[in-house]
């Protein structure tokens, strides 16, 4: 009868080992699923971040380009205003300069 007891114990050990393998297998499967999920989430977040950074970059480029054009326009307007002021000032004093030059030219010292 003792040989049967040994076989029953071996059978119990084999059953327990199979159950343990099943538990380990399930745990591995769950871990793999979670890793796959985490990878997909990370890829999604990376894609969103990349899109956001690309959008900000494009926006900064358009602002830089736009401000460059507006800076040129602003400088042209300032230059035109300064030229007008110089011409206005010159026209005010031109008659005085002509009179002064005529005075010096017409006065002959002997």
Helices and strands as residue ranges (DSSP letters): H 2-106
